[in-house]
Amino acid sequence: MKKMLLSLAITAALAGCGGGETLEDVKNDTPPVIPAATVKFDPANGVISVPNDLLMSGTKDGTINIPGELDANGTSVPRAAYADPSLALGALDGWSSQVPYKIDLTFPTDVSSTATPQPKLSLDEASASAPGAVRIFEVVMGASLTDADCSQVPAGVACKLLGELTFGVDFITKGSGDAIAIIPLKPFKAGSSYINVLTTSLKDSVGRSIEPSSTYALVKQEAPLITESQLALQGVINSYENVITSSGAIAKDEIIFSAAMTIQSVGPVLGTIKSLLAASLQNPALPTPMVQIPEQPMLTVAQVFESQGMTGLSPAFSGVQYQKGSVTLPMYLSQPKGKEVSDLADTYWQGMCDNAAAVLAYKASEGENFPTEPVSINDATCAALSDGRLRDLGLDTTKHLTKYNSIPKVQSLEPVPVQVTKPILAVINNVRAQLEMPAIEMPAGGWPVVIMQHGITSKKEDMLALTASLAIQGFATVAIDHPVHGERGIDVDDDGVDDFNASTGSVLAYMNLQSLLVARDNLRQSSADLLGLRLGLNLTNDTSLNTQDVSFIGHSLGSIVAPAFIAQANNPLDEQVDGLFKVNTVALASGGGGIASFLLESASFGPFVQGSVLLAAGTTESAEFATYLQTDAVSNCGVFAANQQAYVSCAYPEYIASLTMAGETAKIANIQGVMTQFSFAAQTVLDSGDPTNYAAAVKALATPVYMNVVVGDGEGNKPDQVIPPMTVNNPIAGSLPLANLMGLTTVTQSQAPTGEGMSYLVKFTKGHHSSVLTPAPNEAAGSTVEASGAATTEMQLQIASYLATRGLALSINNTDIVTD
C-alpha cells in the first residue's frame, strides 16, 4: 500500500488536454492581483482534486489514467503493481458512487494590498455548509454509449444537461480544513456523469467570495488561448460551463470551478457472467454448473455438531439430514505463485479480450487492413461472445474489466463442496407436534430450497445453526464456502496445508488490504459463485429438491455479497432461463454497505484495518508505529504476539492514545489524513463489489427482503460491533443505510399476510453480530447470556416465518427486544 496518498502528479496524464509550460507562460504574463482565497486547480503543475475526469483524458481503454501506470518505455506496469491503492484507480472506468470527497482551496496569509500582514484567511464554515456553494449537475458526456445525440461528441466534453441534484436530499457539503467536502446522501448512478460546480456563494473568513485559480480563470474565458493544449483544456471547461448554464439555473459569472466525474460501472461484468452461465445450457464450449449429490450414509446435523463437541442441542437438529455434494464453478481469480500475502497481488480478475475502445481505435487506424477473420481461437471466442465488439489482437496488455471490456477470463474450473440439508419427516413432525403445528409432507415437487451464505472468517458449516428452524418450516438448504474460506482455502504447494484461508488464518486472504483489486474481485467471485450455484441447482441429480422454489439467507459477508447476486439473479434476461436463476425471497442478517467506511469504523476490525493501513502508508508515522510494535506495544499486547491480527488490533489504539497523551496533534492529523485518503481509494476500488451499488436494483425488482440489525439498547448492549449500523464519516455506509436504499420498512410488530411480498427491517436492541447463528453471549458487545439467547431465538423465528410465507408475512414474538 505504499505511495497510496492521492497527491497525484498528473502533468503527464493531462498532456493532451491542457496545461504545460506555455500555459504557465500565459499565467506569468497576467498582472498580479491582491492575494485571495482560490480553488486549487493547476493541472500543469499536478494540482487537481479528485474525482476529476481530466484524469481520463487520452485514455485508450476507458479507464482512469493514473501517473505511474506506464514505465519509462511507455509499457504498462506489471499487474501486481496495481496493488498500490492509488495505482489501482487506473484499473477502473470511473469514480466511486458513494465515497465523500473534497475540493481543495488555497488561503494565502497576506490578504491586504498594503504592506501590513493580515491573519491567515480560512473558509467560512457557514457558507461551506449552505445550499448553493456547491451545485452538482447530471450530464451526458461525449462518446456516450447510451445517448445517440452524444455518441459522436468527443470524449471528455460535456454534451447534454439531464438535471441538477438537490442539496440536502442527494448530497450535503461542509468545510474540511482548507477544503470543502461533498458528502453523498444517495449513491450517484453507476455509469452516469456529473459536473461539480463551486460558486461565488462560497466565502472566506472575511466575507469575500472564493475566487477561481488563475489557471481556471484563464481557460474559462471565451477568447481563444494560444497553444493547442490550452485550447483543448479551454474547450473542455467551456463545454462544462455551457452545458450547466443551458437551463438558465446558473450563470457563468457565478462559477468559480467546475469538474466532471464519471461514476464507474458496477454491473456489466457480473451481468456478462450470468449471460455466459445461461448460454452454457446450449453452448457445450461453456462450462455448465451442475450440483451433484451422491448416495451416502444417513447423517444428521445433530451428529455433525456432536462430533464437534457441541452439546445441549435442540431435538430438531436430529430431524435434519446432512449431505455433501459438489458443483464445478468457473474461477476468475488466478492462483498465487507463492505463500506470502503479496503473492496474491496479481490474482484479481482479467478480461479475456482486448477492450472495445482499443479495438475501435485500431480498426479506424488500420482501415482495410483490419483483420476481419479471427487470428486465434480466443480471438474468435471474443468476437462471438460480443457480436464482434471485442477481439484478442494483442492491443490491450492490462485487460482491465470495465464497461468496455466485460468478459472475464476463466482462470480455472473449481470443484466446490456443497453442503445440503433436508427435513427428516418423522422427527420434524414430532417437533412440530410439540410446537402445536400441523404435520407436513414433502411437496410433490420436492423440498423448497434455501441457499445459505456465511460470513467472513466463518465457513458454510456454521450456517447449519439455521437448519433446524428451516427444516421445521419444510425447507432444504444448500451452502458453499466463500472463496478462500473453509474447504476452499488455497494450498500453493499441495502439502495438505492451506497457505491462504480466511476461516483459519488471516482475514486478509479475502479482504485483501494489500491489493484492493483482489479484495474487490473476491467479493465479485462470491456473487458469481452464487449465480453458478443457483443455476446448478436446476441440473442436480437430487429429485427431492424443488429448484424452482429457491430463497436465500446471508449472514455478515453473506449479506454483503447478496445484493449483487440478487440484482443479477432476478434481473430479466430471457423468459426461458429467468426461472432458473430466480430467488423468490431473501433474508439478510448483520450486513451493510460502504465497505471501506464501515471497515475503518468497525469496533472489531477497525483497529486492525487502520493499523495495517498505517504500517503500509510509507509515512513518518508508519515507521514510528512499526517501531512501537517492536518496543512499547509488547508490554500490554505481547500476549497476542503469535496472532498478527490480534496484536495490531491491540497495539494501534494504544499507539494513538500515546500520541494523544503526548499532545502530538500534528501526527494524529497526519494519520487521519492517511485514513481519509485510504478510504477514498479503497471505496473507489471496491465499489463494483459493494452492496450499496446494487441496492436500488434490488428495490426496483421488488424482491421481498427481510433484514435484521443489532442497534443496541443505549445501555449495556452495544450496537453491532463488526458492521456498524451507521458510520460517522459516511452517511450512506453501514447496515441501516443499506436497508433504506433497498426500500425496507422498519417494523416492530408481526405483519399480517399481504397479497404480495413485502420488505422489512427489524432492529434488535439485544444480541450481537452473530446472534442469528449462536445464543452464546458476547462480552465485547455487552450481550449477556439471556439477551443473546433471546435474540437468537427471535431472529431465527422471524427468518423462518418470513421465508415460509415467501415474504407475505412476518412473525415477531418477542417485541421487548426490537425497536423502531
Residue, then its C-alpha position, 0 to 999 in steps of 0.5 A: m500500500k505504499k505511495m497510496l496518498l492521492s497527491l497525484a502528479i498528473t502533468a503527464a496524464l493531462a498532456g493532451c488536454g491542457g496545461g504545460e509550460t506555455l500555459e504557465d507562460v500565459k499565467n506569468d504574463t497576467p498582472p498580479v492581483i491582491p492575494a485571495a482565497t482560490v480553488k486549487f486547480d493547476p493541472a500543469n503543475g499536478v494540482i487537481s482534486v479528485p474525482n476529476d475526469l481530466l484524469m481520463s483524458g487520452t485514455k485508450d481503454g476507458t479507464i482512469n489514467i493514473p501517473g505511474e501506470l506506464d514505465a519509462n518505455g511507455t509499457s504498462v506496469p506489471r499487474a501486481a503493481y496495481a496493488d498500490p491503492s492509488l495505482a489501482l484507480g487506473a484499473l477502473d472506468g470511473w469514480s466511486s458512487q458513494v465515497p465523500y470527497k473534497i475540493d481543495l482551496t488555497f488561503p494565502t496569509d497576506v490578504s491586504s494590498t498594503a504592506t501590513p500582514q493580515p491573519k491567515l484567511s480560512l473558509d467560512e464554515a457557514s457558507a461551506s455548509a449552505p445550499g448553493a456553494v456547491r451545485i452538482f449537475e447530471v450530464v451526458m458526456g461525449a462518446s456516450l454509449t447510451d445517448a445517440d445525440c452524444s455518441q459522436v461528441p468527443a470524449g471528455v466534453a460535456c454534451k447534454l444537461l439531464g438535471e441538477l441534484t438537490f442539496g440536502v436530499d442527494f448530497i450535503t457539503k461542509g468545510s474540511g480544513d482548507a477544503i470543502a467536502i461533498i458528502p453523498l446522501k444517495p449513491f450517484k448512478a453507476g455509469s452516469s456523469y456529473i459536473n461539480v460546480l463551486t460558486t461565488s456563494l462560497k466565502d472566506s473568513v472575511g466575507r469575500s467570495i472564493e475566487p477561481s485559480s488563475t489557471y481556471a480563470l484563464v481557460k474559462q474565458e471565451a477568447p481563444l488561448i494560444t497553444e493547442s493544449q490550452l485550447a483543448l483544456q479551454g474547450v473542455i471547461n467551456s463545454y462544462e460551463n455551457v452545458i450547466t448554464s443551458s437551463g438558465a439555473i446558473a450563470k457563468d459569472e457565478i462559477i468559480f470551478s467546475a469538474a466532471m466525474t464519471i461514476q464507474s460501472v458496477g454491473p456489466v461484468l457480473g451481468t456478462i457472467k450470468s449471460l455466459l452461465a445461461a448460454s452454457l445450457q446450449n453452448p457445450a464450449l461453456p462450462t455448465p454448473m451442475v450440483q451433484i449429490p451422491e448416495q451416502p450414509m444417513l447423517t444428521v446435523a445433530q451428529v455433525f455438531e456432536s462430533q464437534g463437541m457441541t452439546g445441549l442441542s435442540p431435538a430438531f437438529s436430529g430431524v435434519q439430514y446432512q449431505k455433501g455434494s459438489v458443483t464445478l464453478p468457473m474461477y476468475l481469480s488466478q492462483p498465487k505463485g507463492k505463500e506470502v500475502s503479496d503473492l496474491a497481488d496479481t490474482y484479481w480478475q482479467g478480461m479475456c479480450d482486448n477492450a472495445a475502445a482499443v479495438l475501435a481505435y485500431k480498426a479506424s487506424e488500420g482501415e482495410n487492413f483490419p483483420t476481419e477473420p479471427v487470428s486465434i481461437n480466443d480471438a474468435t471466442c471474443a468476437a462471438l461472445s460480443d457480436g464482434r465488439l471485442r477481439d484478442l489482437g494483442l492491443d490491450t496488455t492490462k485487460h482491465l474489466t470495465k464497461y468496455n471490456s466485460i468478459p472475464k477470463v476463466q482462470s480455472l474450473e473449481p470443484v466446490p463442496v456443497q453442503v445440503t440439508k433436508p427435513i427428516l419427516a418423522v422427527i420434524n413432525n414430532v417437533r412440530a407436534q410439540l410446537e402445536m403445528p400441523a404435520i407436513e409432507m414433502p411437496a410433490g415437487g420436492w423440498p423448497v430450497v434455501i441457499m445459505q451464505h456465511g460470513i467472513t472468517s466463518k465457513k458454510e458449516d456454521m450456517l447449519a445453526l439455521t437448519a433446524s428452524l428451516a427444516i421445521q418450516g419444510f425447507a432444504t438448504v444448500a451452502i458453499d464456502h466463500p472463496v478462500h474460506g473453509e474447504r476452499g482455502i488455497d494450498v500453493d504447494d499441495d502439502g495438505v496445508d492451506d497457505f491462504n484461508a480466511s476461516t483459519g488464518s488471516v482475514l486478509a486472504y479475502m479482504n485483501l488490504q494489500s491489493l484492493l483489486v483482489a479484495r474487490d474481485n473476491l467479493r465479485q467471485s462470491s456473487a458469481d459463485l452464487l449465480g453458478l450455484r443457483l443455476g446448478l441447482n436446476l441440473t442436480n441429480d437430487t429429485s427431492l429438491n424443488t429448484q424452482d422454489v429457491s430463497f436465500i439467507g446471508h449472514s455478515l459477508g453473506s449479506i454483503v455479497a447478496p445484493a449483487f447476486i440478487a440484482q443479477a439473479n432476478n434481473p430479466l434476461d430471457e423468459q426461458v432461463d429467468g426461472l432458473f436463476k430466480v430467488n423468490t425471497v431473501a433474508l439478510a442478517s448483520g450486513g451493510g454497505g460502504i465497505a471501506s467506511f464501515l471497515l475503518e469504523s468497525a469496533s472489531f476490525g477497525p483497529f486492525v484495518q487502520g493499523s495495517v493501513l498505517l504500517a503500509a502508508g510509507t509515512t513518518e508515522s508508519a515507521e514510528f508505529a512499526t517501531y512501537l510494535q517492536t518496543d512499547a506495544v509488547s508490554n500490554c499486547g505481547v500476549f497476542a504476539a503469535n496472532q498478527q491480527a490480534y496484536v495490531s488490533c491491540a497495539y494501534p489504539e494504544y499507539i494513538a492514545s500515546l500520541t494523544m497523551a503526548g499532545e502530538t496533534a500534528k501526527i494524529a492529523n497526519i494519520q487521519g489524513v492517511m485514513t481519509q485518503f485510504s478510504f477514498a481509494a479503497q471505496t473507489v476500488l471496491d465499489s463494483g463489489d459493494p452492496t450499496n451499488y446494487a441496492a436500488a436494483v434490488k428495490a426496483l425488482a421488488t424482491p421481498v427482503y427481510m433484514n435484521v440489525v443489532v442497534g443496541d439498547g443505549e445501555g449495556n448492549k452495544p450496537d453491532q460491533v463488526i458492521p456498524p449500523m451507521t458510520v460517522n464519516n459516511p452517511i450512506a455506509g453501514s447496515l441501516p443505510l443499506a436497508n433504506l436504499m433497498g426500500l425496507t420498512t422498519v417494523t416492530q410488530s408481526q405483519a399480517p399476510t399481504g397479497e404480495g411480498m413485502s420488505y422489512l427491517v427489524k432492529f434488535t436492541k439485544g444480541h450481537h453480530s452473530s446472534v442469528l447463528t449462536p445464543a452464546p453471549n458476547e462480552a465485547a458487545g455487552s450481550t449477556v447470556e439471556a439477551s443473546g439467547a433471546a435474540t437468537t431465538e427471535m431472529q431465527l423465528q422471524i427468518a423462518s416465518y418470513l421465508a415460509t410465507r415467501g415474504l407475505a408475512l412476518s412473525i415477531n414474538n418477542t417485541d421487548i427486544v426490537t425497536d423502531 
